[in-house]
């Protein structure tokens, strides 16, 4: 069964950095894309960034552009989200999502990111 496991969250001061990891396993075929989403308390879940498997194309939300960078390591079946210049508004649970070529999606359990002074 497909499993996605996020790690790397924690408590950080404004302006600090974190690197989130999403380790994927159990795929019977290549995924189409892996995305990071986040959800703050009492707010809707929002997309943060995605990377495709085919050519590594990336999409980044306007709110994090220039601060967050998504990358992949296919040999390790891992996708990373490097988060720099963190702001309190970045506080949320960050989820990893993988989409396959027939439209199925898979979610990890999430990792908490808290940005506060």
KOLNUTOR-561082 format. One record per atom (N, C-alpha, C): atom name; residue in one letter; residue number from 1; x, y, z. Coordinates in nm, 2 decimals. Example, Ala and Ser with C-alpha at 12.3 -4.5 7.8 and 13.67 -1.06 7.14 Angstrom:
! KOLNUTOR-561082
- atom; rest; nr; c1; c2; c3
- N; a; 1; 1.32; -0.57; 0.78 $
- CA; a; 1; 1.23; -0.45; 0.78 $
- C; a; 1; 1.32; -0.33; 0.78 $
- N; s; 2; 1.28; -0.22; 0.71 $
- CA; s; 2; 1.37; -0.11; 0.71 $
- C; s; 2; 1.29; 0.00; 0.79 $
This chain:
! KOLNUTOR-561082
- atom; rest; nr; c1; c2; c3
- N; x; 1; 0.08; -0.12; 0.00 $
- CA; x; 1; 0.00; 0.00; 0.00 $
- C; x; 1; 0.09; 0.12; 0.00 $
- N; x; 2; 0.04; 0.23; -0.07 $
- CA; x; 2; 0.12; 0.35; -0.07 $
- C; x; 2; 0.12; 0.42; 0.06 $
- N; x; 3; 0.24; 0.46; 0.10 $
- CA; x; 3; 0.26; 0.53; 0.23 $
- C; x; 3; 0.34; 0.66; 0.20 $
- N; x; 4; 0.30; 0.76; 0.27 $
- CA; x; 4; 0.37; 0.89; 0.26 $
- C; x; 4; 0.40; 0.93; 0.41 $
- N; x; 5; 0.52; 0.96; 0.44 $
- CA; x; 5; 0.56; 0.99; 0.58 $
- C; x; 5; 0.63; 1.13; 0.58 $
- N; x; 6; 0.57; 1.22; 0.64 $
- CA; x; 6; 0.63; 1.36; 0.65 $
- C; x; 6; 0.72; 1.36; 0.78 $
- N; x; 7; 0.82; 1.44; 0.77 $
- CA; x; 7; 0.90; 1.47; 0.88 $
- C; x; 7; 0.97; 1.61; 0.87 $
- N; x; 8; 1.03; 1.66; 0.97 $
- CA; x; 8; 1.11; 1.78; 0.97 $
- C; x; 8; 1.04; 1.90; 1.03 $
- N; x; 9; 0.91; 1.89; 1.07 $
- CA; x; 9; 0.85; 2.00; 1.13 $
- C; x; 9; 0.90; 2.03; 1.27 $
- N; x; 10; 0.86; 2.14; 1.32 $
- CA; x; 10; 0.91; 2.18; 1.45 $
- C; x; 10; 0.87; 2.32; 1.48 $
- N; x; 11; 0.93; 2.37; 1.59 $
- CA; x; 11; 0.91; 2.51; 1.64 $
- C; x; 11; 1.04; 2.59; 1.60 $
- N; x; 12; 1.01; 2.70; 1.53 $
- CA; x; 12; 1.12; 2.79; 1.48 $
- C; x; 12; 1.08; 2.93; 1.50 $
- N; x; 13; 1.18; 3.02; 1.51 $
- CA; x; 13; 1.15; 3.16; 1.52 $
- C; x; 13; 1.13; 3.23; 1.38 $
- N; x; 14; 1.06; 3.34; 1.38 $
- CA; x; 14; 1.05; 3.41; 1.25 $
- C; x; 14; 1.18; 3.43; 1.19 $
- N; x; 15; 1.19; 3.41; 1.05 $
- CA; x; 15; 1.31; 3.43; 0.98 $
- C; x; 15; 1.40; 3.30; 0.98 $
- N; x; 16; 1.36; 3.20; 1.05 $
- CA; x; 16; 1.43; 3.07; 1.05 $
- C; x; 16; 1.39; 2.99; 0.94 $
- N; x; 17; 1.45; 2.87; 0.94 $
- CA; x; 17; 1.44; 2.77; 0.83 $
- C; x; 17; 1.41; 2.63; 0.88 $
- N; x; 18; 1.33; 2.56; 0.80 $
- CA; x; 18; 1.31; 2.42; 0.82 $
- C; x; 18; 1.31; 2.35; 0.68 $
- N; x; 19; 1.34; 2.22; 0.69 $
- CA; x; 19; 1.33; 2.14; 0.57 $
- C; x; 19; 1.24; 2.02; 0.60 $
- N; x; 20; 1.13; 2.02; 0.53 $
- CA; x; 20; 1.04; 1.90; 0.54 $
- C; x; 20; 1.07; 1.80; 0.44 $
- N; x; 21; 1.05; 1.67; 0.48 $
- CA; x; 21; 1.07; 1.56; 0.40 $
- C; x; 21; 0.94; 1.48; 0.38 $
- N; x; 22; 0.92; 1.43; 0.27 $
- CA; x; 22; 0.81; 1.34; 0.24 $
- C; x; 22; 0.87; 1.21; 0.18 $
- N; x; 23; 0.87; 1.10; 0.25 $
- CA; x; 23; 0.92; 0.98; 0.20 $
- C; x; 23; 0.80; 0.89; 0.16 $
- N; x; 24; 0.81; 0.85; 0.03 $
- CA; x; 24; 0.71; 0.77; -0.03 $
- C; x; 24; 0.75; 0.63; -0.05 $
- N; x; 25; 0.66; 0.54; -0.03 $
- CA; x; 25; 0.68; 0.39; -0.06 $
- C; x; 25; 0.55; 0.33; -0.10 $
- N; x; 26; 0.57; 0.21; -0.16 $
- CA; x; 26; 0.45; 0.13; -0.20 $
- C; x; 26; 0.39; 0.16; -0.33 $
- N; x; 27; 0.45; 0.25; -0.41 $
- CA; x; 27; 0.39; 0.28; -0.54 $
- C; x; 27; 0.42; 0.16; -0.63 $
- N; x; 28; 0.31; 0.12; -0.71 $
- CA; x; 28; 0.33; 0.02; -0.81 $
- C; x; 28; 0.37; 0.08; -0.94 $
- N; x; 29; 0.35; 0.20; -0.96 $
- CA; x; 29; 0.39; 0.28; -1.08 $
- C; x; 29; 0.43; 0.42; -1.03 $
- N; x; 30; 0.49; 0.49; -1.13 $
- CA; x; 30; 0.54; 0.62; -1.09 $
- C; x; 30; 0.42; 0.72; -1.06 $
- N; x; 31; 0.44; 0.81; -0.97 $
- CA; x; 31; 0.34; 0.91; -0.94 $
- C; x; 31; 0.35; 1.02; -1.04 $
- N; x; 32; 0.24; 1.09; -1.05 $
- CA; x; 32; 0.23; 1.20; -1.15 $
- C; x; 32; 0.30; 1.32; -1.08 $
- N; x; 33; 0.26; 1.35; -0.96 $
- CA; x; 33; 0.31; 1.47; -0.89 $
- C; x; 33; 0.30; 1.44; -0.74 $
- N; x; 34; 0.39; 1.51; -0.67 $
- CA; x; 34; 0.38; 1.52; -0.52 $
- C; x; 34; 0.37; 1.66; -0.48 $
- N; x; 35; 0.28; 1.69; -0.40 $
- CA; x; 35; 0.25; 1.83; -0.36 $
- C; x; 35; 0.26; 1.84; -0.20 $
- N; x; 36; 0.29; 1.96; -0.16 $
- CA; x; 36; 0.28; 2.00; -0.02 $
- C; x; 36; 0.15; 2.09; 0.00 $
- N; x; 37; 0.07; 2.05; 0.10 $
- CA; x; 37; -0.04; 2.13; 0.14 $
- C; x; 37; -0.02; 2.17; 0.28 $
- N; x; 38; -0.09; 2.27; 0.33 $
- CA; x; 38; -0.09; 2.31; 0.47 $
- C; x; 38; -0.22; 2.35; 0.51 $
- N; x; 39; -0.25; 2.34; 0.64 $
- CA; x; 39; -0.37; 2.38; 0.70 $
- C; x; 39; -0.35; 2.43; 0.84 $
- N; x; 40; -0.39; 2.56; 0.85 $
- CA; x; 40; -0.38; 2.63; 0.98 $
- C; x; 40; -0.51; 2.61; 1.05 $
- N; x; 41; -0.52; 2.62; 1.18 $
- CA; x; 41; -0.64; 2.60; 1.26 $
- C; x; 41; -0.75; 2.70; 1.20 $
- N; x; 42; -0.87; 2.64; 1.18 $
- CA; x; 42; -0.98; 2.72; 1.14 $
- C; x; 42; -0.97; 2.78; 1.00 $
- N; x; 43; -0.88; 2.73; 0.92 $
- CA; x; 43; -0.86; 2.78; 0.79 $
- C; x; 43; -0.86; 2.66; 0.69 $
- N; x; 44; -0.89; 2.69; 0.57 $
- CA; x; 44; -0.90; 2.58; 0.46 $
- C; x; 44; -0.76; 2.53; 0.43 $
- N; x; 45; -0.75; 2.41; 0.39 $
- CA; x; 45; -0.63; 2.35; 0.34 $
- C; x; 45; -0.59; 2.42; 0.21 $
- N; x; 46; -0.46; 2.46; 0.20 $
- CA; x; 46; -0.42; 2.53; 0.08 $
- C; x; 46; -0.30; 2.46; 0.02 $
- N; x; 47; -0.29; 2.47; -0.11 $
- CA; x; 47; -0.17; 2.41; -0.18 $
- C; x; 47; -0.05; 2.50; -0.16 $
- N; x; 48; 0.07; 2.44; -0.14 $
- CA; x; 48; 0.19; 2.52; -0.12 $
- C; x; 48; 0.28; 2.50; -0.24 $
- N; x; 49; 0.31; 2.38; -0.28 $
- CA; x; 49; 0.40; 2.36; -0.39 $
- C; x; 49; 0.39; 2.22; -0.44 $
- N; x; 50; 0.42; 2.20; -0.57 $
- CA; x; 50; 0.42; 2.06; -0.63 $
- C; x; 50; 0.54; 2.04; -0.72 $
- N; x; 51; 0.57; 1.92; -0.73 $
- CA; x; 51; 0.68; 1.88; -0.83 $
- C; x; 51; 0.63; 1.76; -0.91 $
- N; x; 52; 0.65; 1.76; -1.04 $
- CA; x; 52; 0.61; 1.64; -1.12 $
- C; x; 52; 0.72; 1.54; -1.13 $
- N; x; 53; 0.68; 1.42; -1.15 $
- CA; x; 53; 0.78; 1.31; -1.16 $
- C; x; 53; 0.84; 1.31; -1.30 $
- N; x; 54; 0.77; 1.34; -1.40 $
- CA; x; 54; 0.82; 1.33; -1.54 $
- C; x; 54; 0.94; 1.41; -1.57 $
- N; x; 55; 0.93; 1.54; -1.54 $
- CA; x; 55; 1.04; 1.63; -1.58 $
- C; x; 55; 1.08; 1.73; -1.46 $
- N; x; 56; 1.02; 1.71; -1.34 $
- CA; x; 56; 1.06; 1.79; -1.23 $
- C; x; 56; 1.00; 1.93; -1.23 $
- N; x; 57; 0.90; 1.95; -1.31 $
- CA; x; 57; 0.84; 2.08; -1.31 $
- C; x; 57; 0.78; 2.11; -1.18 $
- N; x; 58; 0.79; 2.24; -1.14 $
- CA; x; 58; 0.74; 2.28; -1.01 $
- C; x; 58; 0.64; 2.39; -1.02 $
- N; x; 59; 0.55; 2.39; -0.92 $
- CA; x; 59; 0.45; 2.50; -0.90 $
- C; x; 59; 0.47; 2.54; -0.75 $
- N; x; 60; 0.46; 2.67; -0.73 $
- CA; x; 60; 0.48; 2.73; -0.60 $
- C; x; 60; 0.37; 2.83; -0.58 $
- N; x; 61; 0.30; 2.83; -0.46 $
- CA; x; 61; 0.20; 2.93; -0.43 $
- C; x; 61; 0.26; 3.07; -0.42 $
- N; x; 62; 0.19; 3.17; -0.46 $
- CA; x; 62; 0.24; 3.31; -0.45 $
- C; x; 62; 0.28; 3.34; -0.30 $
- N; x; 63; 0.21; 3.29; -0.21 $
- CA; x; 63; 0.24; 3.32; -0.07 $
- C; x; 63; 0.37; 3.28; -0.02 $
- N; x; 64; 0.43; 3.18; -0.09 $
- CA; x; 64; 0.56; 3.13; -0.04 $
- C; x; 64; 0.67; 3.14; -0.15 $
- N; x; 65; 0.64; 3.19; -0.26 $
- CA; x; 65; 0.73; 3.20; -0.37 $
- C; x; 65; 0.85; 3.29; -0.33 $
- N; x; 66; 0.97; 3.24; -0.36 $
- CA; x; 66; 1.09; 3.31; -0.32 $
- C; x; 66; 1.14; 3.27; -0.18 $
- N; x; 67; 1.06; 3.20; -0.10 $
- CA; x; 67; 1.10; 3.15; 0.03 $
- C; x; 67; 1.10; 3.00; 0.04 $
- N; x; 68; 1.01; 2.93; -0.03 $
- CA; x; 68; 1.00; 2.79; -0.02 $
- C; x; 68; 1.05; 2.73; -0.15 $
- N; x; 69; 1.12; 2.62; -0.14 $
- CA; x; 69; 1.17; 2.55; -0.26 $
- C; x; 69; 1.14; 2.40; -0.25 $
- N; x; 70; 1.08; 2.35; -0.35 $
- CA; x; 70; 1.05; 2.20; -0.35 $
- C; x; 70; 1.15; 2.13; -0.44 $
- N; x; 71; 1.19; 2.01; -0.40 $
- CA; x; 71; 1.29; 1.94; -0.47 $
- C; x; 71; 1.26; 1.79; -0.45 $
- N; x; 72; 1.32; 1.71; -0.53 $
- CA; x; 72; 1.30; 1.56; -0.52 $
- C; x; 72; 1.43; 1.49; -0.53 $
- N; x; 73; 1.43; 1.37; -0.47 $
- CA; x; 73; 1.55; 1.28; -0.48 $
- C; x; 73; 1.48; 1.15; -0.52 $
- N; x; 74; 1.48; 1.12; -0.65 $
- CA; x; 74; 1.41; 1.00; -0.69 $
- C; x; 74; 1.48; 0.87; -0.64 $
- N; x; 75; 1.61; 0.87; -0.62 $
- CA; x; 75; 1.68; 0.75; -0.57 $
- C; x; 75; 1.63; 0.72; -0.43 $
- N; x; 76; 1.59; 0.82; -0.35 $
- CA; x; 76; 1.54; 0.80; -0.22 $
- C; x; 76; 1.39; 0.80; -0.21 $
- N; x; 77; 1.32; 0.82; -0.32 $
- CA; x; 77; 1.18; 0.83; -0.32 $
- C; x; 77; 1.13; 0.94; -0.22 $
- N; x; 78; 1.20; 1.05; -0.22 $
- CA; x; 78; 1.17; 1.15; -0.12 $
- C; x; 78; 1.16; 1.29; -0.19 $
- N; x; 79; 1.06; 1.36; -0.14 $
- CA; x; 79; 1.04; 1.50; -0.18 $
- C; x; 79; 1.07; 1.59; -0.06 $
- N; x; 80; 1.13; 1.70; -0.09 $
- CA; x; 80; 1.17; 1.80; 0.02 $
- C; x; 80; 1.10; 1.93; 0.00 $
- N; x; 81; 1.08; 2.00; 0.11 $
- CA; x; 81; 1.03; 2.13; 0.10 $
- C; x; 81; 1.12; 2.22; 0.19 $
- N; x; 82; 1.21; 2.29; 0.13 $
- CA; x; 82; 1.30; 2.38; 0.20 $
- C; x; 82; 1.23; 2.51; 0.23 $
- N; x; 83; 1.21; 2.55; 0.35 $
- CA; x; 83; 1.14; 2.66; 0.39 $
- C; x; 83; 1.23; 2.76; 0.46 $
- N; x; 84; 1.25; 2.88; 0.40 $
- CA; x; 84; 1.34; 2.98; 0.45 $
- C; x; 84; 1.25; 3.10; 0.48 $
- N; x; 85; 1.31; 3.19; 0.56 $
- CA; x; 85; 1.24; 3.32; 0.59 $
- C; x; 85; 1.10; 3.30; 0.64 $
- N; x; 86; 1.09; 3.20; 0.73 $
- CA; x; 86; 0.96; 3.16; 0.78 $
- C; x; 86; 0.89; 3.28; 0.86 $
- N; x; 87; 0.76; 3.28; 0.84 $
- CA; x; 87; 0.68; 3.38; 0.90 $
- C; x; 87; 0.57; 3.32; 0.99 $
- N; x; 88; 0.52; 3.39; 1.09 $
- CA; x; 88; 0.42; 3.33; 1.17 $
- C; x; 88; 0.30; 3.28; 1.09 $
- N; x; 89; 0.27; 3.34; 0.98 $
- CA; x; 89; 0.16; 3.30; 0.89 $
- C; x; 89; 0.18; 3.16; 0.83 $
- N; x; 90; 0.31; 3.12; 0.83 $
- CA; x; 90; 0.34; 2.98; 0.78 $
- C; x; 90; 0.30; 2.87; 0.88 $
- N; x; 91; 0.27; 2.91; 1.00 $
- CA; x; 91; 0.23; 2.81; 1.10 $
- C; x; 91; 0.11; 2.73; 1.05 $
- N; x; 92; 0.13; 2.60; 1.05 $
- CA; x; 92; 0.02; 2.51; 1.00 $
- C; x; 92; 0.07; 2.36; 1.01 $
- N; x; 93; -0.02; 2.27; 0.99 $
- CA; x; 93; 0.02; 2.13; 0.97 $
- C; x; 93; 0.04; 2.12; 0.82 $
- N; x; 94; 0.16; 2.07; 0.78 $
- CA; x; 94; 0.20; 2.05; 0.65 $
- C; x; 94; 0.18; 1.90; 0.61 $
- N; x; 95; 0.11; 1.88; 0.50 $
- CA; x; 95; 0.08; 1.75; 0.45 $
- C; x; 95; 0.14; 1.72; 0.31 $
- N; x; 96; 0.18; 1.60; 0.29 $
- CA; x; 96; 0.23; 1.56; 0.16 $
- C; x; 96; 0.12; 1.48; 0.09 $
- N; x; 97; 0.11; 1.51; -0.04 $
- CA; x; 97; 0.01; 1.44; -0.12 $
- C; x; 97; 0.07; 1.39; -0.25 $
- N; x; 98; 0.04; 1.27; -0.28 $
- CA; x; 98; 0.09; 1.21; -0.41 $
- C; x; 98; -0.03; 1.18; -0.50 $
- N; x; 99; -0.02; 1.21; -0.62 $
- CA; x; 99; -0.12; 1.18; -0.72 $
- C; x; 99; -0.06; 1.08; -0.83 $
- N; x; 100; -0.14; 0.98; -0.86 $
- CA; x; 100; -0.10; 0.89; -0.96 $
- C; x; 100; -0.16; 0.93; -1.09 $
- N; x; 101; -0.14; 0.85; -1.20 $
- CA; x; 101; -0.18; 0.88; -1.33 $
- C; x; 101; -0.32; 0.85; -1.36 $
- N; x; 102; -0.39; 0.79; -1.27 $
- CA; x; 102; -0.54; 0.76; -1.28 $
- C; x; 102; -0.62; 0.85; -1.19 $
- N; x; 103; -0.56; 0.95; -1.13 $
- CA; x; 103; -0.63; 1.04; -1.05 $
- C; x; 103; -0.64; 1.01; -0.90 $
- N; x; 104; -0.59; 0.90; -0.85 $
- CA; x; 104; -0.59; 0.87; -0.71 $
- C; x; 104; -0.49; 0.96; -0.63 $
- N; x; 105; -0.53; 0.99; -0.51 $
- CA; x; 105; -0.44; 1.07; -0.43 $
- C; x; 105; -0.41; 1.00; -0.30 $
- N; x; 106; -0.30; 1.03; -0.24 $
- CA; x; 106; -0.26; 0.97; -0.11 $
- C; x; 106; -0.20; 1.08; -0.03 $
- N; x; 107; -0.24; 1.07; 0.10 $
- CA; x; 107; -0.20; 1.17; 0.20 $
- C; x; 107; -0.11; 1.11; 0.31 $
- N; x; 108; -0.02; 1.19; 0.35 $
- CA; x; 108; 0.05; 1.16; 0.47 $
- C; x; 108; -0.02; 1.21; 0.60 $
- N; x; 109; 0.04; 1.19; 0.71 $
- CA; x; 109; -0.03; 1.22; 0.84 $
- C; x; 109; -0.01; 1.37; 0.88 $
- N; x; 110; 0.09; 1.43; 0.82 $
- CA; x; 110; 0.12; 1.57; 0.84 $
- C; x; 110; 0.23; 1.59; 0.95 $
- N; x; 111; 0.29; 1.71; 0.94 $
- CA; x; 111; 0.39; 1.74; 1.03 $
- C; x; 111; 0.37; 1.89; 1.07 $
- N; x; 112; 0.38; 1.92; 1.20 $
- CA; x; 112; 0.34; 2.05; 1.25 $
- C; x; 112; 0.46; 2.15; 1.24 $
- N; x; 113; 0.43; 2.26; 1.18 $
- CA; x; 113; 0.53; 2.37; 1.17 $
- C; x; 113; 0.47; 2.49; 1.25 $
- N; x; 114; 0.55; 2.53; 1.35 $
- CA; x; 114; 0.51; 2.65; 1.43 $
- C; x; 114; 0.61; 2.75; 1.42 $
- N; x; 115; 0.58; 2.87; 1.38 $
- CA; x; 115; 0.67; 2.98; 1.37 $
- C; x; 115; 0.62; 3.09; 1.47 $
- N; x; 116; 0.70; 3.11; 1.57 $
- CA; x; 116; 0.67; 3.21; 1.67 $
- C; x; 116; 0.79; 3.26; 1.74 $
- N; x; 117; 0.79; 3.38; 1.79 $
- CA; x; 117; 0.90; 3.44; 1.87 $
- C; x; 117; 0.88; 3.42; 2.02 $
